[in-house]
């Protein structure tokens, strides 16, 4: 005997019910955002842009009025003065101050060494020294002092000789270029 159903088979498979409110809410929020964006755009184009253009025109007219107040001779004199200031600044930036050598020599010279002669070549930044040290040990201490000085790029001992119990020597110091400026 065939099996009999207690319920109707169509009632057994009910269709799924979807919530109806959520897609409409999202659509409403999207429309509000679109409307706000369009309103902001038109506000900027038709409100703020003309306001800014009127401010620019007012500033231009004020500049035109100021240019009529200042004569051409005054402008030429100002340009000439500014050019002189720029040239003076360039000169001072590149000016070598040789008086900075004296504190340097005082700082790096051993107490048992004295200088007979000093010549400074500004273009090359070389300081040629003729000096006298009490002994070769003092000379080596002096050379180490030259070596440790940050302001000296390099040094060369040209001559060293023992005479009458003292050591006469000639040295050439290459001073860093930015030290003298």
Secondary structure, DSSP 8 states (H G I E B T S, - for coil): -----SS-HHHHS------SHHHHHHHHHHHHHHHHHHHHHHHIIIIIHHHHHHHHHHHHHHHHHHHHHS-HHHHHHHHHHHHHHHHHHHHHHH---TTHHHHHHHHH--TTEEEEEEEEETTTTEEEEEEEESSHHHHHHHHHHHHH-TTEEEEEEEEEEEETTEEEEEEEEEE-GGGG-
